[in-house]
Amino acid sequence: MKPCLELRSYRDEIDRHSHGYHQLVLPLSGTLALEIDGHQGTVEAHRCAVIHTGAEHCFQAKGGNRFLVADLPLMAEDKIEQLPAFLSLNGESLEYAEFLARLLSNGKLTATLQQSSSHLLIDLLLTSNTLASPAIDQRILAVRNYIDQHFSDPIPLSTLGSLVHLSQRQLNTLFRREYGCSPSDYLLRVRMEHARSWLISSEDSIQRVAERSGYSNLAAFSDRFKRHFGLSPRHYRSSIIH
């Protein structure tokens, strides 16, 4: 068996199985709930799952979702065994996952490239694991949760720190240390990932997708989407459908 990278979406049905190879599940959009050998967690923005060979796991997704999944033979066994079932991702790991997803979408990730890409992906996850804090700063987690819940609303980034009694500079420093990006970058990612998911899974107009994603101005939304994904919302939807 050779490493295999795929883009997958999961159903709103609970499934359970195990397999004779390692598997990595990295977030692109949406949320996947898993239980891996009794450990419960989710794959979502900034969090991935590591399923070791033979581990029984069940999973379920709700709503639109898209993940980068790496099925790996017993390669780099000593490295993968160091990784926990659920792992917080740093900025480099997320950017690399998104880069690989773009190559897969364009049919440019050959079997040879998939093998070398898998090794680099494992090394980046090891780096994420090494740099991860023993416990997430609850103030930073509160800000992230606030953004996750209110991303479609106008969010005054300059006052986010006041929610947890931090200056804007302190918040930026701590948030970047925890998640590899600033709060404004995280807000943009969350909005763009939801927008991409709605473009794929719903029949909403582009204007409605913009509004649901926190943009009252369609032109501003289209500009940010194109800078983020390389295609306008309309062309992105068309490329997925066709």
N, C-alpha and C positions, 0 to 999 in steps of 0.2 A: 504493500500500500504506500502511495506517495501522498504528501500533504495535499489537502484539497481545501481551497478557500471558496466560499459561496456567499451570496446574499440571500437571506431567508426571511420569511415572515411566518408567524405562528398563529394558530387558530385560537378561538375562544372556547377551547375544549381541553380538559385536563388529559395529558398523555403521560405515560410512564414507560421507561425502558432503560437499558444499559447497553454499552457497546465495548468492543475490544480495542478501542483506540482513545486517545485523549481528545478533548474537544474544548475549544475556546469560543465563547459567545460574547461579542463586543457590541455596544450600543451604537446605532445610527439614528433611529427614531423609535418612539414608543417605549413600552415597558414589558418585560417578561418576568413573571414570577416563577421561581424554581425552588425545589427542595432537592438537595444533593446529599445523599447518605445522611439524612436527618437534619442537615443544615439548611435553614430557610433564608432566602434573600431575593433580590431583584437585580436584573440587568436593566439599567437605565442610564441617563446621562451621567458620565464620569464613573460608571461602575460596570465591571464585567464579571463573567462566571468562568471558572476553570473546572471542567468535569474530567476527573481522572479516569483512566481506563478501568472498566468494570464497575464503576460507581453507579448505583441505581438512582435515577433522578426522575422527577415528574415536573411538568411545566405547563404554563397557561399564559396566554396573552390576551389583552382586551383592547379593542380598537385597532387603528392603523399602527403597524409596527414594521421595523426593518432592522436586521442585525447582520453583522459580519460574522460568519461562523467558520472556524478553522478546524477541520478534522485532521488529526495528526497521528501518524503511526508512532510506534514506540521510539521516537526520536528525542534527543535531548532529555532523556528520562530523568537524569539527575537534576536538571534545571526545572522541569515542570513540577516535579515532586515538591519543590520548595514553595510553590504557589498555593495560597489558600483557595477555598471554593469560591469566595467572592472577594474581589479586589478593586480598590479605588484606583482610577486611572489618572496619570498626570497628563499635562498638555501634549507632550510629545507622542504618547501612546494614542490619544484620541485623534490627533492630526494624522498619524500614520494609518490608523484604521479608516479614516475618511478618505485618505489618498488611495488605499487599496480598494475601497468600495468604488471609487470613481474609475479605476482601471478595470475592475470587474464589469462595471456597467457598460464600459466602452469595448469590452472584449479584448483588452490588451494585456491581461495577466496570464501569460503562458504557463505551462506546467513547470518549466525550469524556473521561471520567476516566482511561482507560487512556493517552490521549495525554499529558495533563498529568502523570500519575504517572510515565510513562517519562522525561520530561525531568528530573523531580526525582530519580529513581533514578540517572540518569547523573551528575547533579551530586554526589550523595552518594558515588558510586563514585570520582569525581574527588577528593573530599575524602579518601577512604580512601587513594587512591594518593599524594596529597600528604603525608599524615601518616604514611605507612608508613615504618618504619625501614629503612635500607639492608640490614640483616641482623637477623634475629630473635635476641634474646638467648637463647643456648643453655640457660641455666638456666631461663628461663621456658618455652621449648619443651619441656624435660624434664618440667616440672611438668604442662604441658598433656597431653603424651603419657602421663604416669602416670595422669592423670584419665581419659583416653580408654580406657586399657587396664583400669582398675580401678574404673570407675564403679559397677559392680554390687556392689562390696565396701564395707564400712564404711570411709570415708576420714576420718581425723582431720585436719580442715582446719587445726587449730592447729599441727600438726607438718609440714605440707607443705613449709614453708620449710626445714626441717632437711634435706630431701632434697638441696637445692642450696645449703646453707649461707647462707640468708637468714633474717632475722627475718620474722615474720608481716607486720609493717608494710611492710617492704621488698618482700616478695613481692606484697602487695596493690597497692602503688604501681606496680611494674614490670609486673605482669600486666595491670592496668587500662590502662596506657599502651600495651601491645602489642595487647591484644584488646578493649579497651573495656568490660571488666567484671571483677569480682573472681573469684578462683578458685572461691568458693562459688557465685556466679551461673553460672559456666561449668559447674560440676558439675551444677547444677540443669537447665540447658539440655540438656546431653548426656543426662541421665537422662530428661527429658521427651520429647526427640526420639526416643530409642530406644523409649520406652513408646508413643508415638504410632505409630511404625512397626510395632511388634508388634501393637497393637490393630487396625491396618489389614490386615496381611499374615499374621497367624497366627490360630489358633483357640484359643490359650492362654486360660485363665480370667483374670479380672481379678486374682485373687490371684497367679497365676503371673507375669503381666506385672509386677505390683508387685515381686515377688521378683527377677525378672530385671533390674529397673531400680534395684535397690539399696534397696528398702523392705521390711522385714519386717512393718511395720504397714500393713494395707490402708487403714485410715481416714486415716492420715497421707499415704499415696500419693494417695488419692482427693482429699483436700483440696488438695494441691499441684498435682495435675493440673488440677483445676477452676479454681484461681487462675491457672494458666499459660495455659490454653486456653479458659476460659469455660464448659466443659462437664465433667461428671463423666466418668470413663473409660467407664462403661457407656453414657451418652447419646452420647458422642463416637463410639464404635464403631457405635451404632445409626444415627447420622446419616450416617455414611460408607456403611454397608451399604444403607440405604434412600434 
